[in-house]
Amino acid sequence: MKNESIIIADDHPLLLKGLSDFLIEKGYNVVGSGTNGREAFNLINKLKPDIAILDIQMPFMSGLEIARKCNNNGIETKIILITFHKEKQLYNEANDLNIYGYILKEFALEEIENCLKSVAEGNPFFSPKISDVLGSNSKKNNVLDVLTPSEKKILKLIAMDKTNKDIASLLFISYRTVEKHRSNIISKLNLEHKTNSLLIWAKEHQENLQ
């Protein structure tokens, strides 16, 4: 399993060196490393490694863009993404691109060997740590359950930068009714009655209002 060729790419030199040194010390076959997305894709294209461990966000090309290019060009290198980011959207994108591995950077050294073993056997490895994070996020999202359908609709429009006047017109209700709904939403979400506090909250939770 450790004979499989591996390239690594990360735009943080210390993290790149740390992971590379760790894998070499453990006897893995690291055949190349890059500091940005362009270097990473060129290495994959040239060396056709069995596995590429890529930072999800790098200059010139992201890990996701590299995975997409590999798919489009029929390159069979198995992509493992490492990331500081815990957004559900990125996780879902990785899933859609048939990424083989997805782990959080803070747990990379802890999980990378299990990940490589799984990937070498042809089994995707999605870190239990990211599942925990997404699970805790979804629990937070349950706060939306306290809102009525009308309030959710108004919150979605607020996230789209609609004014009270716009919302009243779009939903065929009075301006004062919109104000009342806003006040109720703020109370239910335990937000401070400050200018833009509801707009900021709506923007932060926009993907859950779809």
VOPAGU-2260 file (C-alpha; in pm, 1 decimal, decimal comma):
REM VOPAGU-2260
SITE   aa  ch    i         X         Y         Z
SITE  MET   A    0       0,0       0,0       0,0
SITE  LYS   A    1     286,7     243,1      80,2
SITE  ASN   A    2     430,9     190,2    -269,5
SITE  GLU   A    3     153,4     402,4    -421,7
SITE  SER   A    4     294,4     726,4    -562,9
SITE  ILE   A    5     179,9    1044,6    -388,7
SITE  ILE   A    6     213,3    1415,2    -466,5
SITE  ILE   A    7     129,7    1688,0    -213,7
SITE  ALA   A    8      38,7    2053,6    -272,0
SITE  ASP   A    9     -23,6    2331,4     -21,7
SITE  ASP   A   10      47,2    2705,3     -37,7
SITE  HIS   A   11     148,8    2711,2     330,9
SITE  PRO   A   12     520,3    2610,2     327,0
SITE  LEU   A   13     528,8    2488,3     688,2
SITE  LEU   A   14     217,9    2274,2     648,0
SITE  LEU   A   15     350,4    2135,1     319,4
SITE  LYS   A   16     686,9    2047,8     474,6
SITE  GLY   A   17     525,9    1903,5     787,8
SITE  LEU   A   18     298,1    1669,4     594,8
SITE  SER   A   19     567,8    1573,5     344,2
SITE  ASP   A   20     823,5    1497,2     618,1
SITE  PHE   A   21     565,1    1297,7     812,8
SITE  LEU   A   22     473,5    1077,1     514,2
SITE  ILE   A   23     834,9    1022,4     405,0
SITE  GLU   A   24     928,8     930,7     762,6
SITE  LYS   A   25     642,8     678,6     764,3
SITE  GLY   A   26     774,2     521,4     444,7
SITE  TYR   A   27     523,7     657,7     190,5
SITE  ASN   A   28     628,4     709,0    -169,5
SITE  VAL   A   29     610,2    1091,2    -203,1
SITE  VAL   A   30     719,7    1170,6    -559,6
SITE  GLY   A   31     661,1    1544,8    -572,5
SITE  SER   A   32     522,4    1855,3    -402,9
SITE  GLY   A   33     386,5    2191,7    -513,5
SITE  THR   A   34     304,8    2526,4    -357,6
SITE  ASN   A   35       8,3    2627,5    -572,8
SITE  GLY   A   36    -270,9    2480,0    -782,3
SITE  ARG   A   37     -93,4    2521,8   -1114,9
SITE  GLU   A   38     215,9    2336,5    -990,4
SITE  ALA   A   39      -7,1    2066,3    -844,3
SITE  PHE   A   40    -197,0    2007,7   -1168,5
SITE  ASN   A   41     126,5    2005,0   -1372,4
SITE  LEU   A   42     271,7    1743,1   -1136,4
SITE  ILE   A   43     -42,6    1530,3   -1165,4
SITE  ASN   A   44     -41,8    1565,7   -1543,4
SITE  LYS   A   45     327,6    1478,0   -1571,9
SITE  LEU   A   46     368,8    1208,5   -1306,4
SITE  LYS   A   47      16,8    1057,1   -1303,4
SITE  PRO   A   48      53,3     973,2    -931,3
SITE  ASP   A   49    -182,0     724,2    -769,5
SITE  ILE   A   50    -284,8     982,0    -507,1
SITE  ALA   A   51    -273,4    1363,0    -481,3
SITE  ILE   A   52    -313,0    1530,7    -142,0
SITE  LEU   A   53    -424,3    1887,9    -212,8
SITE  ASP   A   54    -505,5    2197,0     -12,1
SITE  ILE   A   55    -860,4    2294,8    -105,0
SITE  GLN   A   56    -768,6    2663,6    -154,8
SITE  MET   A   57    -448,0    2755,8    -339,5
SITE  PRO   A   58    -334,6    3031,0    -577,1
SITE  PHE   A   59    -408,0    2982,2    -950,3
SITE  MET   A   60    -628,9    2675,1    -900,6
SITE  SER   A   61    -820,6    2532,4    -605,7
SITE  GLY   A   62    -816,0    2166,2    -508,2
SITE  LEU   A   63   -1173,0    2138,1    -634,1
SITE  GLU   A   64   -1079,7    2291,2    -971,6
SITE  ILE   A   65    -789,8    2046,9   -1003,8
SITE  ALA   A   66   -1024,8    1756,1    -927,9
SITE  ARG   A   67   -1264,8    1884,0   -1193,6
SITE  LYS   A   68    -982,4    1911,3   -1451,3
SITE  CYS   A   69    -864,8    1559,9   -1368,3
SITE  ASN   A   70   -1217,8    1429,7   -1421,9
SITE  ASN   A   71   -1250,5    1616,0   -1752,0
SITE  ASN   A   72    -911,7    1491,0   -1876,9
SITE  GLY   A   73    -961,7    1129,5   -1772,0
SITE  ILE   A   74    -676,8    1142,0   -1516,4
SITE  GLU   A   75    -733,2     866,7   -1262,2
SITE  THR   A   76    -528,5    1011,7    -976,2
SITE  LYS   A   77    -727,9     979,5    -654,7
SITE  ILE   A   78    -771,9    1322,5    -495,6
SITE  ILE   A   79    -758,3    1380,8    -120,2
SITE  LEU   A   80    -848,8    1733,6      -6,6
SITE  ILE   A   81    -722,7    1885,5     315,6
SITE  THR   A   82    -884,8    2205,0     438,9
SITE  PHE   A   83    -935,4    2450,9     723,5
SITE  HIS   A   84   -1281,0    2519,2     582,0
SITE  LYS   A   85   -1588,0    2360,0     734,8
SITE  GLU   A   86   -1857,1    2488,6     499,6
SITE  LYS   A   87   -2117,7    2235,3     395,4
SITE  GLN   A   88   -2113,3    2370,7      39,7
SITE  LEU   A   89   -1745,7    2278,5     -11,8
SITE  TYR   A   90   -1804,4    1934,7     138,5
SITE  ASN   A   91   -2098,1    1877,2     -98,2
SITE  GLU   A   92   -1893,2    1995,4    -397,9
SITE  ALA   A   93   -1619,3    1749,5    -304,9
SITE  ASN   A   94   -1876,8    1472,7    -284,2
SITE  ASP   A   95   -2017,7    1565,2    -626,5
SITE  LEU   A   96   -1668,5    1548,5    -781,6
SITE  ASN   A   97   -1609,4    1196,2    -645,7
SITE  ILE   A   98   -1319,6    1312,4    -429,3
SITE  TYR   A   99   -1159,4    1014,7    -255,1
SITE  GLY   A  100   -1067,0    1186,1      70,0
SITE  TYR   A  101   -1166,0    1494,9     266,7
SITE  ILE   A  102    -997,9    1581,3     596,2
SITE  LEU   A  103    -958,9    1888,1     815,7
SITE  LYS   A  104    -606,9    2030,2     842,9
SITE  GLU   A  105    -605,0    2039,1    1219,3
SITE  PHE   A  106    -651,7    1659,8    1219,0
SITE  ALA   A  107    -445,5    1585,4     905,0
SITE  LEU   A  108    -151,0    1410,1    1071,3
SITE  GLU   A  109    -391,8    1222,6    1296,3
SITE  GLU   A  110    -606,8    1096,3    1009,3
SITE  ILE   A  111    -389,4    1090,1     696,7
SITE  GLU   A  112    -266,4     731,0     737,9
SITE  ASN   A  113    -619,0     592,7     782,1
SITE  CYS   A  114    -725,0     804,2     485,8
SITE  LEU   A  115    -442,3     677,3     261,1
SITE  LYS   A  116    -505,0     315,5     360,5
SITE  SER   A  117    -874,1     350,1     277,8
SITE  VAL   A  118    -811,6     531,3     -51,5
SITE  ALA   A  119    -545,1     279,3    -159,2
SITE  GLU   A  120    -808,5       7,4    -116,6
SITE  GLY   A  121   -1045,2     204,6    -338,3
SITE  ASN   A  122   -1266,4     325,7     -51,8
SITE  PRO   A  123   -1334,2     700,8      -9,1
SITE  PHE   A  124   -1247,0     845,6     331,3
SITE  PHE   A  125   -1444,1    1143,4     460,1
SITE  SER   A  126   -1317,5    1249,1     799,2
SITE  PRO   A  127   -1549,5    1169,7    1091,3
SITE  LYS   A  128   -1432,5    1507,6    1227,5
SITE  ILE   A  129   -1594,9    1696,2     938,4
SITE  SER   A  130   -1911,6    1492,0     985,2
SITE  ASP   A  131   -1914,0    1599,7    1350,6
SITE  VAL   A  132   -1873,4    1963,6    1248,0
SITE  LEU   A  133   -2149,0    1945,7     987,7
SITE  GLY   A  134   -2367,5    1762,0    1236,3
SITE  SER   A  135   -2322,9    2037,8    1492,7
SITE  ASN   A  136   -2399,0    2295,7    1224,4
SITE  SER   A  137   -2722,4    2119,7    1136,3
SITE  LYS   A  138   -2824,8    2122,5    1501,2
SITE  LYS   A  139   -2773,1    2498,2    1501,0
SITE  ASN   A  140   -2984,4    2524,5    1188,3
SITE  ASN   A  141   -3276,7    2372,4    1376,4
SITE  VAL   A  142   -3328,4    2717,1    1524,1
SITE  LEU   A  143   -3514,8    2788,2    1200,0
SITE  ASP   A  144   -3780,5    2542,9    1313,5
SITE  VAL   A  145   -3912,4    2805,2    1556,4
SITE  LEU   A  146   -4006,2    3029,8    1263,8
SITE  THR   A  147   -4336,0    3017,4    1076,7
SITE  PRO   A  148   -4334,2    2962,2     696,4
SITE  SER   A  149   -4409,9    3334,4     648,2
SITE  GLU   A  150   -4120,0    3434,0     872,5
SITE  LYS   A  151   -3883,0    3202,0     684,4
SITE  LYS   A  152   -3998,5    3353,4     356,3
SITE  ILE   A  153   -3932,4    3703,8     487,7
SITE  LEU   A  154   -3591,7    3599,7     624,7
SITE  LYS   A  155   -3496,3    3459,4     283,8
SITE  LEU   A  156   -3592,1    3790,6     118,5
SITE  ILE   A  157   -3393,8    3983,4     379,4
SITE  ALA   A  158   -3090,4    3766,6     291,3
SITE  MET   A  159   -3145,8    3875,2     -70,5
SITE  ASP   A  160   -3108,8    4241,9      38,4
SITE  LYS   A  161   -3477,7    4320,3      -1,9
SITE  THR   A  162   -3606,1    4620,5     195,9
SITE  ASN   A  163   -3925,3    4616,2     405,7
SITE  LYS   A  164   -4096,1    4802,3     122,3
SITE  ASP   A  165   -3976,8    4543,6    -133,6
SITE  ILE   A  166   -4093,7    4255,9      86,7
SITE  ALA   A  167   -4434,9    4413,5     144,0
SITE  SER   A  168   -4479,1    4451,3    -230,8
SITE  LEU   A  169   -4356,6    4100,2    -316,4
SITE  LEU   A  170   -4572,1    3927,0     -52,8
SITE  PHE   A  171   -4876,2    4155,7     -94,9
SITE  ILE   A  172   -4876,3    4254,4     273,5
SITE  SER   A  173   -4850,2    4589,5     447,2
SITE  TYR   A  174   -4524,4    4755,8     545,5
SITE  ARG   A  175   -4629,2    4738,6     911,9
SITE  THR   A  176   -4691,5    4363,3     884,7
SITE  VAL   A  177   -4335,3    4317,4     756,0
SITE  GLU   A  178   -4202,8    4522,1    1048,2
SITE  LYS   A  179   -4402,2    4307,7    1291,5
SITE  HIS   A  180   -4265,6    3987,4    1134,7
SITE  ARG   A  181   -3909,4    4123,2    1155,6
SITE  SER   A  182   -3955,4    4203,2    1521,5
SITE  ASN   A  183   -4089,6    3852,4    1588,9
SITE  ILE   A  184   -3801,4    3688,3    1401,2
SITE  ILE   A  185   -3545,0    3891,6    1596,9
SITE  SER   A  186   -3708,4    3786,2    1924,9
SITE  LYS   A  187   -3730,5    3417,2    1825,9
SITE  LEU   A  188   -3366,6    3407,7    1714,7
SITE  ASN   A  189   -3253,3    3593,1    2029,0
SITE  LEU   A  190   -3081,6    3862,8    1825,3
SITE  GLU   A  191   -2996,1    4209,2    1946,7
SITE  HIS   A  192   -3231,1    4482,8    1828,1
SITE  LYS   A  193   -2950,7    4656,2    1639,8
SITE  THR   A  194   -2940,6    4792,9    1287,1
SITE  ASN   A  195   -2861,8    4513,8    1040,6
SITE  SER   A  196   -2838,1    4237,8    1306,4
SITE  LEU   A  197   -3112,1    4043,7    1124,0
SITE  LEU   A  198   -2955,9    4106,3     782,5
SITE  ILE   A  199   -2617,0    3979,7     905,2
SITE  TRP   A  200   -2777,8    3666,6    1057,1
SITE  ALA   A  201   -2977,1    3601,6     738,5
SITE  LYS   A  202   -2663,7    3634,1     522,8
SITE  GLU   A  203   -2469,6    3393,5     745,0
SITE  HIS   A  204   -2746,5    3131,4     725,0
SITE  GLN   A  205   -2854,1    3196,8     366,5
SITE  GLU   A  206   -2785,6    2842,8     239,0
SITE  ASN   A  207   -3024,5    2701,9     501,0
SITE  LEU   A  208   -3305,8    2929,8     385,8
SITE  GLN   A  209   -3328,5    2776,2      37,8
